[in-house]
Amino acid sequence: METQAVQATPVADKAFEPKCEKNNQANQLVATPKNAKTHQNEKPRKLHWEAINPATWRLVDPDGPKVETPRCHGHWPGYFTPKVVAWVFDVGIGRSDWRVRVRKRGGWRAFGCIAELDVAKRIAQRAVGA
């Protein structure tokens, strides 16, 4: 299984009021957010892309909530896996046709008809807030 690390940054509030401070080194005015201290304490989410097969990728947060896969006596033990934040999969026959599904507020949001895998992954990351 192939994984790729993605760093997510906290999203700034829409109530953004810049205040100007004097920068002594460059003699310039620098705009800083009014509530910058609240965003500095937040840790960015570490999201990873995992390849399920050549046509299916999933975006997971390894530090987020876990989903239990129950045991099946004699076949496999039960285990916990990270909750999937987004799926990217190819449904094209003879050509690439990538679809994106993103978990939002308990439901799934769909994006589709994307020609390239990298573009589909970028759309999923932006929709998640990464």
C-alpha positions as a Markdown table, in Angstrom:
| # | Residue | x | y | z |
|---|---|---|---|---|
| 1 | Met | 0.0 | 0.0 | 0.0 |
| 2 | Glu | 1.5 | 3.3 | -1.1 |
| 3 | Thr | 1.1 | 6.4 | 1.1 |
| 4 | Gln | 1.7 | 10.1 | 0.6 |
| 5 | Ala | 1.9 | 12.7 | 3.4 |
| 6 | Val | -0.1 | 16.0 | 3.1 |
| 7 | Gln | 0.1 | 18.9 | 5.5 |
| 8 | Ala | -3.2 | 20.6 | 6.2 |
| 9 | Thr | -3.2 | 24.2 | 7.6 |
| 10 | Pro | -5.9 | 25.7 | 9.8 |
| 11 | Val | -8.4 | 27.8 | 7.9 |
| 12 | Ala | -8.6 | 31.4 | 8.9 |
| 13 | Asp | -11.9 | 32.9 | 10.2 |
| 14 | Lys | -13.9 | 35.0 | 7.8 |
| 15 | Ala | -14.0 | 37.7 | 10.5 |
| 16 | Phe | -10.5 | 38.9 | 9.6 |
| 17 | Glu | -9.6 | 42.4 | 10.7 |
| 18 | Pro | -6.0 | 43.3 | 9.9 |
| 19 | Lys | -4.1 | 45.6 | 12.3 |
| 20 | Cys | -0.9 | 47.2 | 11.2 |
| 21 | Glu | 2.3 | 46.9 | 13.1 |
| 22 | Lys | 5.6 | 48.7 | 12.4 |
| 23 | Asn | 8.3 | 46.3 | 11.2 |
| 24 | Asn | 11.6 | 47.8 | 12.5 |
| 25 | Gln | 13.9 | 45.8 | 10.2 |
| 26 | Ala | 12.3 | 46.7 | 6.9 |
| 27 | Asn | 10.5 | 50.0 | 7.9 |
| 28 | Gln | 7.3 | 48.7 | 6.5 |
| 29 | Leu | 3.7 | 48.2 | 7.8 |
| 30 | Val | 2.8 | 44.5 | 8.1 |
| 31 | Ala | -0.8 | 43.4 | 8.3 |
| 32 | Thr | -1.4 | 40.7 | 10.9 |
| 33 | Pro | -4.7 | 39.1 | 11.8 |
| 34 | Lys | -6.5 | 40.4 | 14.9 |
| 35 | Asn | -6.9 | 36.9 | 16.4 |
| 36 | Ala | -3.5 | 35.4 | 15.2 |
| 37 | Lys | -2.7 | 33.8 | 18.6 |
| 38 | Thr | -5.7 | 31.4 | 18.4 |
| 39 | His | -4.6 | 30.0 | 15.1 |
| 40 | Gln | -1.0 | 29.5 | 16.2 |
| 41 | Asn | -2.0 | 27.1 | 18.9 |
| 42 | Glu | -3.8 | 24.7 | 16.5 |
| 43 | Lys | -1.9 | 21.8 | 15.1 |
| 44 | Pro | -2.2 | 21.1 | 11.4 |
| 45 | Arg | -3.9 | 17.8 | 10.4 |
| 46 | Lys | -1.6 | 15.2 | 8.9 |
| 47 | Leu | -3.5 | 13.7 | 6.0 |
| 48 | His | -2.2 | 10.8 | 4.0 |
| 49 | Trp | -3.1 | 9.4 | 0.6 |
| 50 | Glu | -3.3 | 5.6 | 0.6 |
| 51 | Ala | -3.5 | 3.6 | -2.6 |
| 52 | Ile | -6.1 | 0.8 | -2.3 |
| 53 | Asn | -5.5 | -0.4 | -6.0 |
| 54 | Pro | -4.5 | 1.4 | -9.2 |
| 55 | Ala | -7.9 | 3.0 | -9.6 |
| 56 | Thr | -8.8 | 3.8 | -5.9 |
| 57 | Trp | -7.1 | 6.2 | -3.4 |
| 58 | Arg | -8.3 | 7.3 | 0.0 |
| 59 | Leu | -7.4 | 10.3 | 2.1 |
| 60 | Val | -7.1 | 9.5 | 5.8 |
| 61 | Asp | -6.2 | 11.4 | 9.0 |
| 62 | Pro | -4.1 | 8.9 | 11.0 |
| 63 | Asp | -4.6 | 11.0 | 14.2 |
| 64 | Gly | -8.4 | 11.3 | 13.7 |
| 65 | Pro | -11.2 | 9.0 | 14.8 |
| 66 | Lys | -10.9 | 5.3 | 14.2 |
| 67 | Val | -13.4 | 2.9 | 12.7 |
| 68 | Glu | -13.6 | -0.7 | 14.0 |
| 69 | Thr | -13.4 | -3.6 | 11.6 |
| 70 | Pro | -15.0 | -6.5 | 13.6 |
| 71 | Arg | -13.2 | -9.8 | 13.9 |
| 72 | Cys | -14.3 | -12.9 | 12.0 |
| 73 | His | -13.5 | -16.0 | 14.0 |
| 74 | Gly | -10.9 | -18.1 | 12.1 |
| 75 | His | -10.3 | -15.6 | 9.4 |
| 76 | Trp | -8.9 | -12.3 | 10.8 |
| 77 | Pro | -8.7 | -10.5 | 14.1 |
| 78 | Gly | -10.6 | -7.3 | 14.6 |
| 79 | Tyr | -8.7 | -4.0 | 14.1 |
| 80 | Phe | -9.1 | -0.2 | 14.0 |
| 81 | Thr | -8.5 | 1.8 | 10.8 |
| 82 | Pro | -8.4 | 5.6 | 10.4 |
| 83 | Lys | -11.7 | 7.1 | 9.3 |
| 84 | Val | -11.7 | 8.0 | 5.6 |
| 85 | Val | -12.0 | 11.7 | 4.8 |
| 86 | Ala | -12.1 | 11.5 | 1.0 |
| 87 | Trp | -12.1 | 8.9 | -1.8 |
| 88 | Val | -10.7 | 9.3 | -5.3 |
| 89 | Phe | -11.5 | 6.6 | -7.8 |
| 90 | Asp | -11.4 | 6.0 | -11.5 |
| 91 | Val | -14.6 | 4.8 | -13.3 |
| 92 | Gly | -13.4 | 5.3 | -16.9 |
| 93 | Ile | -13.2 | 2.4 | -19.4 |
| 94 | Gly | -10.4 | 3.0 | -21.8 |
| 95 | Arg | -9.8 | 6.5 | -20.5 |
| 96 | Ser | -9.4 | 8.1 | -17.1 |
| 97 | Asp | -12.5 | 9.5 | -15.5 |
| 98 | Trp | -11.7 | 10.2 | -11.8 |
| 99 | Arg | -14.5 | 10.8 | -9.3 |
| 100 | Val | -14.1 | 12.4 | -5.9 |
| 101 | Arg | -16.2 | 11.8 | -2.7 |
| 102 | Val | -15.6 | 14.0 | 0.3 |
| 103 | Arg | -17.0 | 13.5 | 3.8 |
| 104 | Lys | -18.7 | 16.7 | 4.9 |
| 105 | Arg | -20.9 | 17.1 | 8.1 |
| 106 | Gly | -21.9 | 13.5 | 8.3 |
| 107 | Gly | -22.7 | 13.2 | 4.6 |
| 108 | Trp | -20.8 | 12.8 | 1.3 |
| 109 | Arg | -20.2 | 15.5 | -1.3 |
| 110 | Ala | -19.5 | 14.3 | -4.9 |
| 111 | Phe | -17.2 | 15.8 | -7.5 |
| 112 | Gly | -16.8 | 14.1 | -10.9 |
| 113 | Cys | -15.6 | 13.9 | -14.4 |
| 114 | Ile | -11.9 | 14.8 | -13.7 |
| 115 | Ala | -9.3 | 13.8 | -16.3 |
| 116 | Glu | -6.1 | 13.6 | -14.1 |
| 117 | Leu | -5.4 | 11.9 | -10.7 |
| 118 | Asp | -3.3 | 14.8 | -9.4 |
| 119 | Val | -6.1 | 17.3 | -10.1 |
| 120 | Ala | -8.7 | 15.0 | -8.4 |
| 121 | Lys | -6.5 | 14.7 | -5.3 |
| 122 | Arg | -6.0 | 18.4 | -5.1 |
| 123 | Ile | -9.8 | 19.0 | -5.4 |
| 124 | Ala | -10.4 | 16.5 | -2.5 |
| 125 | Gln | -7.8 | 18.2 | -0.3 |
| 126 | Arg | -9.3 | 21.6 | -0.9 |
| 127 | Ala | -12.8 | 20.3 | -0.2 |
| 128 | Val | -11.6 | 18.8 | 3.1 |
| 129 | Gly | -9.9 | 22.0 | 4.1 |
| 130 | Ala | -6.3 | 20.8 | 3.7 |
